[in-house]
Amino acid sequence: TGLFSDVRISNRGGRLVVSVEENEVINRVAFEGNKKVKDEQLAGEVQSKARAPFSKTTVQADTQRIIEVYHRAGRYDVRVEPKTIDRGQGRVDLVFEITEGEKLGVAEIKFVGNKSFSDWKLKDELTTTETNWLSWLKNTDVYDVDRINSDQELLRRFYLKNGYADFRIVSVTADLDRSKNGFILTYVLDEGQQYRVGSVDVVSNIKDVDPARIRSALRVAKGQVYNAELVEKSVENATIEVSKSGYAFAQVRPRGDRNPEARTISLVFAVEEGPRVYIERIEIRGNTRTRDWVIRREFDVAEGDAYNRVLVDRAERRLRNLGYFKDVKITNEPGSTPDRVILVVQVEDQPTGEFS
């Protein structure tokens, strides 16, 4: 229950005796030494609250949580020491003493294995930047694991857009360089070879859907450099074209056959009838600043429409491209009946002001 600091159970003459020692009650929670992070933000992160039982396990977790908050702000030298002050009558004040330390940014970004694109070009694709004289105006030079994971996906999309279908990131390392007062990020890349589009074909498993009509909606053509984004766009266009023919549940699935010797990828777009599922409700969660209607306008589907995963993914990309959100995730939950689903749009607002 978290209400007791000690519990002992013993047997005395046929009786089960439970001896407990109650936890003290927290009178108030305070933070000392924090200048860069406000008390209100830290209070929202910790689980220890006033008038709640004092728990050493919870305090340890709170200490680690405060450290993580400072790590996100680029302060890796932070030290947090929880202390208690006895107020009598089983009450204590919980004080987190914080030594913030210096801010450590990203001093340098290196790439190993890139032959087709320069370091400067690849750096332009990342959201993480190197520390420079403008660092006091921005926070993109802060070492942030979540941002680096996002940058890896941006690099993959960049190479796939330029025909490097075998591209992979071998490793990403972050080494702390005290002399430069920051981290050195090193991306080890395996570019692979550049592919071009071989043949492009459309196969329809729906009798009334004409493959020629679908082919006109495609954005890829034989001989051009393979572009994964154009393949995605072709799937979207083909799905919309099929739905115009009255097949709202149809799905278009791309298949790519690689030929490493010829350096080509032959594409086949298969049109299939999907399961009949409708959108019962669209729930939006996590938007503290952005209004619901701003999010809903990015959807090509509404409540009551046929569910189509391609159009849902398209809405997710549009929401990410708005720049309003730090993270966007769309998931499905079962509806009131087996043929109904609830779309859950989970977003995390971020400050949108930028100096340029």
Long-range contacts (C-beta under 8 A, 24 or more apart in sequence): 2-53, 2-55, 2-57, 2-58, 3-53, 5-56, 22-53, 22-90, 23-53, 23-54, 23-55, 24-53, 24-54, 24-84, 24-90, 24-91, 24-92, 25-51, 25-52, 25-53, 25-54, 25-90, 25-91, 25-92, 26-50, 26-51, 26-52, 26-53, 26-54, 26-91, 26-92, 26-93, 26-94, 27-87, 27-91, 27-92, 27-93, 28-93, 28-94, 29-93, 29-94, 29-95, 29-96, 30-93, 30-94, 30-95, 30-96, 31-95, 31-96, 31-98, 32-95, 32-96, 32-97, 32-98, 33-97, 33-98, 33-99, 33-100, 34-98, 34-100, 35-100, 36-70, 36-73, 36-75, 36-100, 37-69, 37-70, 37-73, 37-100, 41-69, 42-66, 42-69, 42-96, 45-69, 46-96, 48-94, 54-84, 54-92, 54-94, 59-94, 62-96, 63-96, 66-96, 66-98, 70-98, 70-100, 70-101, 72-142, 72-144, 73-103, 73-139, 73-142, 74-103, 74-104, 74-105, 74-139, 74-141, 74-142, 74-143, 74-144, 75-100, 75-101, 75-102, 75-103, 75-104, 76-101, 76-104, 76-143, 76-176, 77-101, 77-102, 77-104, 102-181, 103-142, 104-143, 104-176, 104-181, 104-182, 104-183, 105-130, 105-131, 105-135, 105-141, 105-142, 105-143, 105-181, 105-182, 105-183, 106-130, 106-131, 106-141, 106-142, 106-143, 106-182, 106-183, 106-184, 106-185, 107-131, 107-177, 107-180, 107-181, 107-182, 107-183, 107-184, 108-177, 108-180, 108-182, 108-184, 108-185, 109-184, 109-185, 109-187, 110-184, 110-185, 110-186, 110-187, 111-186, 111-187, 111-189, 112-186, 112-187, 112-188, 112-189, 113-170, 113-188, 113-189, 113-190, 113-191, 114-189, 114-191, 115-191, 116-162, 116-164, 116-191, 116-194, 122-155, 122-158, 122-187, 125-151, 125-154, 125-155, 125-158, 126-151, 126-154, 126-155, 127-151, 127-154, 128-185, 131-182, 137-355, 138-355, 143-174, 143-182, 143-183, 143-185, 148-172, 148-174, 148-185, 155-187, 155-189, 157-228, 157-229, 159-191, 160-227, 160-228, 160-229, 161-227, 161-228, 161-229, 162-194, 162-225, 162-227, 163-194, 163-195, 163-196, 163-225, 163-226, 163-227, 164-191, 164-192, 164-193, 164-194, 164-195, 165-192, 165-195, 165-226, 165-228, 165-256, 165-258, 165-265, 166-190, 166-191, 166-192, 166-193, 167-191, 167-192, 168-192, 193-260, 193-263, 194-225, 194-226, 194-263, 195-225, 195-226, 195-258, 195-263, 195-264, 195-265, 196-223, 196-224, 196-225, 196-226, 196-263, 196-264, 196-265, 197-221, 197-222, 197-223, 197-224, 197-225, 197-226, 197-264, 197-265, 197-266, 197-267, 198-222, 198-257, 198-259, 198-262, 198-264, 198-265, 198-266, 198-267, 199-266, 199-267, 200-266, 200-267, 200-269, 201-266, 201-267, 201-268, 201-269, 202-238, 202-268, 202-269, 202-271, 203-268, 203-269, 203-270, 203-271, 204-270, 204-271, 205-270, 205-271, 205-272, 205-273, 206-242, 206-247, 206-250, 206-271, 206-272, 206-273, 208-245, 208-247, 209-242, 209-245, 209-247, 209-250, 209-271, 211-271, 213-241, 213-245, 214-238, 214-241, 214-242, 214-252, 214-269, 214-271, 217-241, 218-269, 220-267, 226-265, 231-256, 231-267, 234-269, 235-269, 235-310, 236-310, 236-311, 236-314, 238-269, 238-271, 239-308, 239-310, 239-311, 240-300, 240-311, 242-271, 243-306, 243-308, 247-273, 248-305, 248-306, 248-308, 249-273, 249-274, 249-275, 249-276, 249-277, 249-306, 249-307, 249-308, 250-274, 251-308, 251-309, 251-310, 252-310, 274-308, 276-306, 276-339, 277-306, 277-307, 277-339, 277-340, 277-341, 278-304, 278-305, 278-306, 278-307, 278-335, 278-339, 278-340, 278-341, 279-303, 279-304, 279-305, 279-306, 279-307, 279-340, 279-341, 279-342, 279-343, 280-304, 280-335, 280-336, 280-340, 280-341, 280-342, 281-335, 281-342, 281-343, 282-342, 282-343, 282-345, 283-342, 283-343, 283-344, 283-345, 284-345, 284-347, 285-344, 285-345, 285-346, 285-347, 286-346, 286-347, 286-348, 286-349, 287-347, 287-349, 288-349, 289-324, 289-349, 290-324, 290-325, 290-347, 290-349, 294-324, 295-319, 295-345, 295-347, 298-322, 307-341, 312-343, 319-345, 319-347, 323-352, 324-349, 324-350, 324-352, 325-349, 325-350, 326-350
